């Protein structure tokens, strides 16, 4: 693969590539995903009690998964050397004094967007700011596309017409995925978020940790596998998470993975430089809370595919950052549980993970589950019950149940609701949380079957004309104003508010195969193949049935392309599921109830 086929640009398009001195002055917007904003995750914002059983997950995982005694910045040479000598495990690498000093001062600054293309290391140019230019190892963005004339129109576009060009949709997807590769020192380290020549780059010209996940899976599932880019990505992001992370006067905790990074050329040092974003340039400065979880899950997938345990056995190998996305948190815990070894303090961590997994499984399976029977029970709840005998444990007010739930809930089927907190339940459907729960075995086999039943029963609502609806239903009116802050991008049935995201096809396919219902996934794939390529591989669709390309959707979105490829490869070879699926833990046990030490006869 020629590195020139990918492009790292600065914050504006071709006019700024002609004028590098302007690159540092362009404001950058945060590219979001279906799961990133709190209002769009599987655990949307609620007023939760401090005693909520999930409120401690952030602190607990930080304690559980953090074992490093020395800052990662002192060990980042490990990842650098692994990239150069990927065939062997680095052991006690030595660096020159200059390299040690340079890496010891590596800092990611989050002060002003106008400073983003400068190197702030005190070692560079006697402390002076150095303008970082686009890497010379890549070429102009527009040159990364073949010039193609659409038959019958004479109009050029970036869309490959499969029927006329001889390329199948899968061939086109692979070609576009490869053109999104980003290189450092001639080695692939990730994929651009999108390559849309018709729109301003903004921060879609960066490598996002979460967005790369389906791209990494596609490379691992390919026959034969191409694991190099996945390994390099894991090492580079591990290197970046060891940097000091500042937003204004605040320093983020150790172990936080970046939301994204980009490659710029440092003319002073004569080499490519990585610039990471830990949320300081995002809209609303949203921290990358889920990046660490996706990193851990991808590390396990890489290990399962390659049988290469060198990465997972590195001292800094599996330390992520905690969030309250319950199913993803559970998935990451179980992946970490499999990769940890008892030696070197790992035994205590494994024991802590075991306890947390047991408690979390019990909480989600019992309190987040909703089917017709449970809905009827909640509808008949009494309120303000006292003592351990209370049935309405969270004091949910039956009148707070929204009307749409009664019509939406079929007699056959069920799902894990969005959130549970004292006196309130978020009854919305979130596809990511339910599918991840199936893959991680957080949902029981019976619950997984019921989730598939619900998708079939409510196909028009959850799938529609273009898969897949990220959440159902959309927020409207007063609710929309309160929850989204009148966000014009998140109007009803758009973007995170009931929008349709093709990337989720891989997640649905994996959940369907594990649940023994591959026909559901095949039906969804057929719908995608009717339009996705013709529409230019958009980021998302709008409308109640997903009929319209999203009003602000980017074309040639890399994870839409990769999501389709992963879904196709899993349907054609279901054994690929083993890379991302966890079987039910046979050793699980119900939490034991013990008498309090304060109890006396």
C-alpha positions as CSV (number, residue, x, y, z in Angstrom):
1,X,0.0,0.0,0.0
2,X,1.4,3.4,-1.0
3,X,1.4,5.8,1.9
4,X,0.7,8.6,-0.5
5,X,-2.9,7.3,-0.9
6,X,-3.8,8.7,2.5
7,X,-3.8,12.4,3.5
8,X,-3.3,14.3,6.7
9,X,-4.4,17.9,6.2
10,X,-4.6,20.8,8.5
11,X,-7.8,22.5,9.5
12,X,-8.8,23.8,6.1
13,X,-8.9,22.3,2.6
14,X,-6.8,23.0,-0.5
15,X,-6.3,26.8,0.0
16,X,-4.7,26.2,3.3
17,X,-2.5,23.4,2.0
18,X,-1.2,26.0,-0.4
19,X,-0.6,28.4,2.6
20,X,0.8,26.4,5.5
21,X,1.2,29.5,7.6
22,X,-2.6,29.7,8.0
23,X,-3.0,26.2,9.3
24,X,-2.8,27.1,12.9
25,X,-5.6,29.7,12.9
26,X,-8.5,27.6,11.9
27,X,-10.9,26.6,14.7
28,X,-11.6,22.9,15.0
29,X,-14.9,21.2,15.8
30,X,-15.3,17.9,17.4
31,X,-16.5,15.1,15.3
32,X,-19.1,13.1,17.3
33,X,-20.3,9.6,17.0
34,X,-23.5,7.8,17.9
35,X,-22.3,7.1,21.4
36,X,-20.2,10.0,22.5
37,X,-22.4,12.7,23.9
38,X,-24.0,11.9,27.3
39,X,-27.4,12.6,25.8
40,X,-26.9,10.0,23.1
41,X,-25.3,7.2,24.9
42,X,-26.9,4.2,26.4
43,X,-27.0,6.0,29.7
44,X,-28.4,9.4,28.9
45,X,-28.1,12.2,31.4
46,X,-30.2,11.8,34.4
47,X,-30.3,13.2,37.9
48,X,-28.9,10.3,39.7
49,X,-28.5,9.7,43.4
50,X,-25.0,9.5,44.7
51,X,-25.8,6.0,46.0
52,X,-26.7,4.7,42.6
53,X,-24.9,1.3,42.2
54,X,-23.2,2.5,39.0
55,X,-21.9,5.8,40.4
56,X,-18.8,4.1,41.8
57,X,-17.7,2.5,38.5
58,X,-15.5,5.3,37.5
59,X,-13.4,5.3,40.6
60,X,-13.4,1.5,40.9
61,X,-12.2,0.8,37.4
62,X,-9.5,3.4,37.8
63,X,-8.3,1.5,40.9
64,X,-8.8,-1.9,39.3
65,X,-7.1,-1.3,36.0
66,X,-4.3,1.1,37.1
67,X,-1.2,-0.8,38.1
68,X,1.6,1.3,36.7
69,X,4.1,2.5,39.3
70,X,5.9,4.9,36.8
71,X,4.3,7.4,34.4
72,X,3.6,6.0,31.0
73,X,5.7,8.9,29.5
74,X,8.8,7.1,30.9
75,X,8.0,3.9,29.0
76,X,6.7,5.3,25.7
77,X,9.9,4.2,24.0
78,X,8.5,0.7,24.3
79,X,5.7,1.5,21.8
80,X,8.1,3.4,19.5
81,X,10.4,0.5,19.3
82,X,7.6,-2.0,18.8
83,X,6.6,-0.1,15.7
84,X,10.2,-0.3,14.3
85,X,10.8,-3.9,15.4
86,X,7.3,-5.3,15.5
87,X,8.5,-8.9,15.1
88,X,9.9,-9.1,18.7
89,X,8.9,-7.9,22.1
90,X,11.0,-4.9,23.3
91,X,12.8,-5.6,26.5
92,X,14.2,-2.7,28.6
93,X,14.7,-0.4,25.6
94,X,17.5,2.2,25.9
95,X,17.2,5.7,24.6
96,X,19.6,8.5,24.0
97,X,19.6,11.3,26.6
98,X,18.1,13.6,24.0
99,X,15.2,11.3,23.3
100,X,14.5,10.8,27.0
101,X,14.4,14.6,27.6
102,X,12.2,15.1,24.6
103,X,9.6,12.5,25.7
104,X,9.8,13.5,29.3
105,X,8.5,16.9,28.4
106,X,5.8,15.7,26.0
107,X,2.6,17.5,26.8
108,X,-0.7,17.8,25.1
109,X,-1.9,21.4,25.4
110,X,-5.6,22.3,25.3
111,X,-5.6,26.1,25.6
112,X,-6.6,27.7,22.4
113,X,-7.6,26.2,19.1
114,X,-5.3,28.7,17.4
115,X,-2.4,27.0,18.9
116,X,-3.2,23.5,17.8
117,X,-0.6,23.2,15.0
118,X,2.3,24.3,17.2
119,X,4.8,22.1,19.2
120,X,4.8,23.3,22.8
121,X,7.8,21.1,23.9
122,X,10.3,23.3,25.6
123,X,13.1,21.5,23.8
124,X,12.1,22.6,20.4
125,X,13.9,25.6,18.9
126,X,15.1,26.9,22.2
127,X,11.5,27.1,23.6
128,X,10.1,28.9,20.5
129,X,6.8,27.8,18.9
130,X,7.3,25.6,15.9
131,X,4.7,25.5,13.1
132,X,3.8,21.9,12.3
133,X,3.0,21.3,8.7
134,X,1.1,18.5,7.0
135,X,3.2,15.4,6.8
136,X,5.1,15.1,3.5
137,X,4.5,11.4,3.5
138,X,1.0,12.0,2.3
139,X,-0.5,13.8,-0.6
140,X,-3.3,16.2,-1.5
141,X,-6.7,15.0,-0.3
142,X,-8.3,15.3,-3.7
143,X,-5.6,13.1,-5.3
144,X,-6.5,10.2,-3.0
145,X,-9.7,9.7,-5.1
146,X,-9.8,8.3,-8.6
147,X,-11.5,10.7,-11.0
148,X,-14.6,8.9,-12.1
149,X,-17.3,10.0,-14.6
150,X,-20.8,8.9,-13.6
151,X,-22.4,7.1,-16.6
152,X,-24.9,9.1,-18.5
153,X,-24.2,12.4,-16.7
154,X,-20.6,13.3,-17.5
155,X,-20.3,14.5,-14.0
156,X,-17.2,13.7,-11.9
157,X,-17.6,12.4,-8.4
158,X,-15.8,10.3,-5.8
159,X,-18.4,7.5,-6.0
160,X,-17.4,4.3,-7.7
161,X,-20.3,3.0,-9.8
162,X,-20.0,-0.7,-9.1
163,X,-22.1,-1.9,-12.0
164,X,-20.2,0.0,-14.6
165,X,-16.7,-0.1,-13.1
166,X,-16.7,-3.8,-12.5
167,X,-16.2,-3.4,-8.8
168,X,-18.5,-5.0,-6.3
169,X,-19.7,-3.0,-3.3
170,X,-17.2,-5.0,-1.2
171,X,-14.3,-4.2,-3.5
172,X,-15.2,-0.5,-3.5
173,X,-15.4,-0.6,0.3
174,X,-12.0,-2.1,0.6
175,X,-10.5,0.4,-1.8
176,X,-12.0,3.4,0.1
177,X,-10.9,1.9,3.4
178,X,-7.3,1.6,2.3
179,X,-7.3,5.2,1.0
180,X,-8.2,6.3,4.5
181,X,-5.0,4.8,6.0
182,X,-2.8,7.2,8.0
183,X,1.0,6.6,8.1
184,X,3.8,7.4,10.4
185,X,7.4,6.6,9.3
186,X,5.9,4.6,6.4
187,X,3.8,2.4,8.8
188,X,-0.1,2.5,8.9
189,X,-1.3,3.7,12.3
190,X,-5.0,4.3,11.8
191,X,-7.8,5.5,9.5
192,X,-9.1,9.0,8.8
193,X,-12.7,9.6,10.1
194,X,-13.9,10.6,6.6
195,X,-12.5,11.7,3.2
196,X,-15.2,13.9,1.8
197,X,-13.7,16.3,-0.9
198,X,-16.9,18.3,-1.0
199,X,-16.8,19.4,2.7
200,X,-14.4,21.2,5.0
201,X,-12.1,18.8,6.8
202,X,-12.6,20.1,10.3
203,X,-11.5,17.2,12.6
204,X,-12.7,14.5,10.2
205,X,-9.0,14.4,9.1
206,X,-8.0,12.7,12.4
207,X,-7.8,9.2,13.6
208,X,-10.5,8.6,16.3
209,X,-10.0,5.8,18.8
210,X,-13.6,4.7,18.8
211,X,-14.1,5.2,15.0
212,X,-11.1,3.0,14.2
213,X,-12.6,0.0,16.0
214,X,-14.6,-1.3,13.0
215,X,-11.7,-0.5,10.7
216,X,-9.4,-2.6,12.9
217,X,-11.9,-5.5,13.0
218,X,-12.1,-5.4,9.2
219,X,-8.4,-5.7,8.9
220,X,-8.3,-8.6,11.4
221,X,-11.2,-10.5,9.8
222,X,-9.8,-10.1,6.3
223,X,-8.5,-13.3,4.6
224,X,-5.5,-13.3,5.1
225,X,-5.6,-11.0,8.1
226,X,-3.7,-7.6,8.0
227,X,-3.0,-7.0,11.7
228,X,-0.1,-4.6,11.3
229,X,-2.3,-1.5,11.3
230,X,-4.1,-2.7,14.4
231,X,-0.9,-3.3,16.3
232,X,0.6,0.0,15.3
233,X,-2.6,1.8,16.3
234,X,-2.7,0.1,19.7
235,X,0.9,1.1,20.4
236,X,0.6,4.7,19.2
237,X,-2.5,5.4,21.3
238,X,-0.9,3.7,24.3
239,X,2.1,6.0,23.8
240,X,-0.3,9.0,23.6
241,X,-2.2,8.2,26.8
242,X,1.0,8.5,28.7
243,X,1.3,12.2,27.9
244,X,0.4,14.9,30.4
245,X,-3.2,15.9,29.5
246,X,-4.4,19.4,30.3
247,X,-7.6,21.3,29.6
248,X,-7.2,24.9,30.8
249,X,-5.8,24.5,34.4
250,X,-7.1,21.0,34.8
251,X,-5.0,17.8,34.4
252,X,-6.8,14.7,33.4
253,X,-6.1,11.5,35.2
254,X,-3.6,8.8,34.2
255,X,-4.9,6.2,31.8
256,X,-7.1,8.5,29.8
257,X,-7.0,7.6,26.1
258,X,-7.2,10.4,23.5
259,X,-10.4,10.9,21.6
260,X,-8.3,11.3,18.4
261,X,-4.9,12.1,17.0
262,X,-3.5,13.5,13.8
263,X,-0.1,13.4,12.1
264,X,1.7,16.7,11.3
265,X,5.3,17.3,10.1
266,X,7.7,18.9,12.5
267,X,10.1,20.8,10.2
268,X,12.5,21.6,13.1
269,X,13.1,17.9,14.0
270,X,12.5,16.7,10.4
271,X,9.9,14.0,11.4
272,X,6.2,13.2,11.7
273,X,4.7,14.4,15.0
274,X,1.5,13.1,16.7
275,X,-1.0,15.6,18.0
276,X,-3.6,14.2,20.4
277,X,-7.0,15.6,21.4
278,X,-8.2,14.6,24.8
279,X,-11.5,16.6,24.5
280,X,-10.0,20.0,24.7
281,X,-11.1,21.0,21.2
282,X,-14.4,19.1,21.2
283,X,-17.8,20.9,21.1
284,X,-18.6,21.5,24.7
285,X,-15.2,20.0,25.6
286,X,-16.6,16.5,26.0
287,X,-14.0,14.1,27.4
288,X,-13.3,10.9,25.4
289,X,-14.9,8.7,28.1
290,X,-15.4,5.6,25.9
291,X,-12.0,5.5,24.1
292,X,-10.3,3.4,26.8
293,X,-13.0,0.8,26.7
294,X,-12.9,0.4,22.9
295,X,-9.1,0.2,23.1
296,X,-9.2,-2.7,25.6
297,X,-11.8,-4.6,23.5
298,X,-9.8,-4.1,20.3
299,X,-6.6,-5.3,22.1
300,X,-8.4,-8.6,23.0
301,X,-9.6,-8.9,19.4
302,X,-6.1,-8.5,18.1
303,X,-4.8,-11.0,20.6
304,X,-7.5,-13.6,19.6
305,X,-6.7,-13.1,15.9
306,X,-2.9,-13.1,16.0
307,X,-2.1,-15.2,19.1
308,X,0.4,-12.4,19.8
309,X,0.3,-11.7,23.6
310,X,3.2,-9.3,23.6
311,X,1.0,-6.2,23.7
312,X,-1.4,-7.5,26.4
313,X,1.6,-8.4,28.5
314,X,3.3,-5.0,28.4
315,X,3.2,-3.4,31.9
316,X,1.1,-0.5,30.6
317,X,-1.0,-2.8,28.4
318,X,-4.6,-2.8,29.7
319,X,-5.4,0.3,31.7
320,X,-8.4,2.2,30.4
321,X,-10.5,5.0,31.8
322,X,-13.9,4.4,33.5
323,X,-17.3,5.6,32.3
324,X,-20.9,4.7,33.2
325,X,-21.8,3.2,29.9
326,X,-22.8,0.0,31.7
327,X,-22.6,-2.6,29.0
328,X,-19.4,-1.3,27.5
329,X,-17.9,-1.1,31.0
330,X,-18.8,-4.7,31.6
331,X,-17.4,-5.7,28.2
332,X,-14.1,-4.0,29.0
333,X,-13.9,-5.5,32.4
334,X,-14.3,-9.0,31.0
335,X,-11.7,-8.4,28.3
336,X,-9.3,-7.2,30.9
337,X,-10.1,-10.2,33.1
338,X,-9.0,-12.5,30.3
339,X,-5.8,-10.7,29.6
340,X,-4.5,-10.1,33.1
341,X,-2.1,-12.6,34.6
342,X,-1.9,-13.4,38.4
343,X,1.8,-12.6,38.4
344,X,3.1,-9.1,39.4
345,X,0.1,-8.0,41.4
346,X,-2.4,-9.2,38.8
347,X,-4.1,-11.6,41.2
348,X,-5.5,-8.8,43.3
349,X,-6.8,-7.0,40.2
350,X,-8.5,-10.1,38.9
351,X,-10.3,-10.6,42.2
352,X,-11.5,-7.0,42.2
353,X,-12.7,-7.4,38.6
354,X,-14.5,-10.7,39.5
355,X,-16.4,-8.9,42.3
356,X,-17.3,-5.9,40.2
357,X,-18.5,-8.1,37.3
358,X,-20.7,-10.1,39.5
359,X,-22.4,-7.1,41.0
360,X,-22.8,-5.3,37.7
361,X,-24.3,-8.3,36.0
362,X,-26.8,-8.7,38.8
363,X,-27.8,-5.0,38.7
364,X,-28.2,-4.8,34.9
365,X,-30.0,-8.1,34.4
366,X,-32.5,-7.4,37.2
367,X,-33.1,-3.6,37.1
368,X,-32.5,-2.6,33.5
369,X,-34.6,-5.3,31.9
370,X,-38.0,-4.5,30.5
371,X,-40.5,-6.7,28.8
372,X,-44.3,-6.9,28.8
373,X,-44.5,-8.6,32.2
374,X,-42.1,-6.2,33.9
375,X,-43.8,-3.2,32.3
376,X,-47.1,-4.3,33.7
377,X,-45.5,-4.8,37.1
378,X,-44.1,-1.2,37.1
379,X,-47.5,0.1,36.0
380,X,-49.0,-1.4,39.1
381,X,-46.2,-0.3,41.5
382,X,-46.9,1.3,44.9
383,X,-44.7,4.3,45.8
384,X,-42.8,5.3,48.9
385,X,-42.3,1.7,50.1
386,X,-40.0,1.3,53.0
387,X,-37.7,-1.5,54.2
388,X,-35.9,-4.3,52.4
389,X,-39.2,-5.8,51.4
390,X,-40.0,-3.0,49.0
391,X,-40.9,-4.2,45.5
392,X,-40.5,-0.7,43.9
393,X,-36.9,-0.5,44.9
394,X,-36.2,2.8,43.0
395,X,-39.5,4.4,43.9
396,X,-40.5,4.8,40.3
397,X,-43.7,6.7,39.8
398,X,-46.0,4.7,37.5
399,X,-47.4,8.0,36.0
400,X,-43.9,8.8,34.8
401,X,-44.0,5.9,32.2
402,X,-44.3,7.6,28.8
403,X,-47.3,6.7,26.7
404,X,-45.3,5.5,23.8
405,X,-43.8,2.6,25.8
406,X,-47.2,0.9,26.1
407,X,-47.7,0.8,22.3
408,X,-44.0,0.0,21.6
409,X,-43.7,-3.0,23.9
410,X,-44.8,-6.3,22.1
411,X,-46.1,-9.3,23.9
412,X,-43.0,-11.2,22.7
413,X,-39.7,-9.4,23.2
414,X,-37.9,-7.1,25.6
415,X,-34.8,-4.9,26.0
416,X,-32.4,-3.2,28.4
417,X,-33.7,0.3,29.0
418,X,-31.5,3.4,28.8
419,X,-31.0,4.2,32.5
420,X,-32.3,3.6,36.0
421,X,-32.0,6.0,38.8
422,X,-34.1,6.9,41.9
423,X,-37.7,7.9,40.9
424,X,-36.9,7.8,37.2
425,X,-36.3,5.4,34.4
426,X,-35.2,6.2,30.9
427,X,-37.4,3.8,28.8
428,X,-35.8,4.6,25.5
429,X,-34.2,1.8,23.3
430,X,-30.5,2.1,22.6
431,X,-29.1,-0.3,20.1
432,X,-25.4,-0.1,21.1
433,X,-26.1,-0.9,24.7
434,X,-28.3,-3.9,23.9
435,X,-26.0,-5.4,21.3
436,X,-22.9,-4.9,23.4
437,X,-24.7,-6.6,26.3
438,X,-25.4,-9.6,24.0
439,X,-21.7,-9.8,22.8
440,X,-20.3,-9.5,26.3
441,X,-22.8,-12.0,27.8
442,X,-24.1,-9.3,30.1
443,X,-27.6,-10.2,28.8
444,X,-28.7,-13.7,29.6
445,X,-29.4,-16.1,26.7
446,X,-33.2,-15.6,27.3
447,X,-32.8,-11.8,27.3
448,X,-30.7,-12.0,24.1
449,X,-33.5,-13.9,22.4
450,X,-36.1,-11.4,23.6
451,X,-34.0,-8.5,22.2
452,X,-33.9,-10.2,18.8
453,X,-37.7,-10.8,19.0
454,X,-38.2,-7.1,19.7
455,X,-36.2,-6.1,16.7
456,X,-38.3,-8.4,14.5
457,X,-41.6,-7.2,16.0
458,X,-40.6,-3.5,15.7
459,X,-38.7,-3.7,12.4
460,X,-40.2,-0.5,10.9
461,X,-39.4,1.5,14.0
462,X,-35.8,0.2,14.7
463,X,-34.6,-0.7,11.2
464,X,-36.9,1.1,8.8
465,X,-35.6,1.8,5.2
466,X,-31.9,2.1,6.3
467,X,-30.3,0.4,9.3
468,X,-29.9,1.2,12.1
469,X,-31.8,3.5,14.5
470,X,-29.4,4.4,17.3
471,X,-32.1,5.2,19.7
472,X,-35.9,5.1,19.8
473,X,-38.0,7.2,20.0
474,X,-36.6,10.7,19.2
475,X,-37.0,13.5,21.7
476,X,-39.3,16.3,20.7
477,X,-40.8,19.5,22.1
478,X,-40.0,20.4,25.7
479,X,-38.0,17.2,26.2
480,X,-35.8,18.0,23.2
481,X,-35.2,21.5,24.5
482,X,-34.2,20.4,28.0
483,X,-32.1,17.3,27.1
484,X,-30.3,18.6,24.0
485,X,-30.2,22.3,24.9
486,X,-32.1,23.1,21.6
487,X,-29.3,21.6,19.6
488,X,-30.1,22.2,15.9
489,X,-28.1,19.2,14.9
490,X,-30.1,16.9,17.2
491,X,-33.5,17.7,16.0
492,X,-36.0,14.8,16.0
493,X,-35.0,11.7,14.0
494,X,-31.6,13.2,13.2
495,X,-28.0,12.6,14.3
496,X,-28.0,11.3,17.9
497,X,-31.7,12.0,18.5
498,X,-33.2,9.0,16.6
499,X,-30.8,9.2,13.6
500,X,-29.8,6.2,11.6
501,X,-26.2,5.1,11.6
502,X,-25.0,2.5,9.0
503,X,-21.8,1.8,11.1
504,X,-23.9,-0.1,13.6
505,X,-24.6,-2.8,11.1
506,X,-21.5,-4.7,12.2
507,X,-22.7,-4.6,15.8
508,X,-26.2,-5.9,15.0
509,X,-24.7,-8.6,12.8
510,X,-22.5,-9.8,15.6
511,X,-25.3,-9.9,18.1
512,X,-27.6,-11.7,15.6
513,X,-25.1,-14.4,14.9
514,X,-24.4,-14.9,18.6
515,X,-28.1,-15.1,19.3
516,X,-28.6,-17.7,16.5
517,X,-30.7,-15.2,14.4
518,X,-28.4,-14.5,11.4
519,X,-31.4,-14.0,9.1
520,X,-32.1,-10.7,10.9
521,X,-28.7,-9.5,10.0
522,X,-28.9,-10.7,6.4
523,X,-32.1,-8.8,6.0
524,X,-30.5,-5.6,7.3
525,X,-27.4,-6.0,5.1
526,X,-29.6,-6.3,2.0
527,X,-31.3,-3.0,2.9
528,X,-27.9,-1.3,3.3
529,X,-26.6,-2.7,0.0
530,X,-29.5,-1.0,-1.9
531,X,-28.4,2.5,-1.0
532,X,-25.3,3.0,1.0
533,X,-22.8,3.0,-1.8
534,X,-25.0,4.9,-4.2
535,X,-25.5,7.6,-1.5
536,X,-21.7,8.0,-1.1
537,X,-21.2,6.0,2.2
538,X,-22.7,8.8,4.4
539,X,-22.1,9.1,8.1
540,X,-25.8,9.0,9.1
541,X,-29.3,9.2,7.8
542,X,-32.3,11.3,9.0
543,X,-36.0,10.7,9.2
544,X,-38.2,8.3,11.2
545,X,-37.4,5.5,8.7
546,X,-33.9,6.6,7.8
547,X,-34.9,7.6,4.3
548,X,-32.8,10.8,3.9
549,X,-29.1,11.3,4.0
550,X,-28.3,13.3,7.2
551,X,-28.4,17.1,6.8
552,X,-24.9,17.4,8.1
553,X,-23.6,13.9,7.3
554,X,-20.1,13.5,5.9
555,X,-19.8,11.4,2.8
556,X,-17.3,8.5,2.5
557,X,-17.3,8.0,6.2
558,X,-14.7,5.5,7.1
559,X,-16.5,3.7,9.8
560,X,-19.6,3.3,7.6
561,X,-17.4,1.6,5.1
562,X,-15.7,-0.6,7.7
563,X,-18.9,-1.4,9.5
564,X,-20.3,-2.8,6.2
565,X,-17.2,-4.9,5.5
566,X,-17.2,-6.4,9.0
567,X,-20.8,-7.3,8.8
568,X,-20.3,-9.0,5.4
569,X,-17.2,-11.0,6.6
570,X,-19.1,-12.2,9.7
571,X,-22.1,-13.4,7.7
572,X,-19.9,-15.2,5.3
573,X,-17.6,-16.6,8.0
574,X,-19.4,-16.7,11.4
575,X,-16.2,-17.9,13.1
576,X,-15.0,-14.3,12.9
577,X,-17.4,-13.6,15.8
578,X,-14.9,-15.2,18.2
579,X,-12.7,-12.1,17.9
580,X,-15.3,-9.9,19.6
581,X,-17.7,-12.2,21.5
582,X,-17.4,-13.4,25.0
583,X,-19.2,-16.5,26.2
584,X,-21.2,-16.6,29.4
585,X,-19.0,-17.0,32.4
586,X,-19.7,-20.5,33.7
587,X,-18.2,-19.6,37.1
588,X,-20.6,-16.7,37.8
589,X,-22.5,-16.9,41.1
590,X,-25.2,-14.9,42.6
591,X,-24.0,-12.3,45.2
592,X,-24.1,-13.7,48.7
593,X,-26.1,-11.9,51.3
594,X,-24.3,-11.7,54.6
595,X,-25.5,-10.4,57.9
596,X,-24.2,-7.0,58.9
597,X,-21.6,-6.9,61.7
598,X,-23.8,-4.4,63.4
599,X,-26.7,-6.9,63.6
600,X,-27.2,-8.5,67.0
601,X,-29.6,-11.1,68.3
